[in-house]
């Protein structure tokens, strides 16, 4: 996925990417997308895996989390 295509996924946290048919993860504080070491966006087939990755990628801890 090209960098220019990223903005079509609105918001933060865990988002479903309908074109790639996977979940994407975005940091709420910095606005950056979780990427693989190759620079491509990370994709997750299950919400729970994406949510776990998001919790580790998020810069701040949530109250009660």
Buried (B, 14 or more C-beta within 10 A) or exposed (E): BEEEEBEEBEEBBBBEBEEEEBBBBBBBEEEEBBEEEEEEBBBBEEEEBBBBBBBEBBEEEEEEE
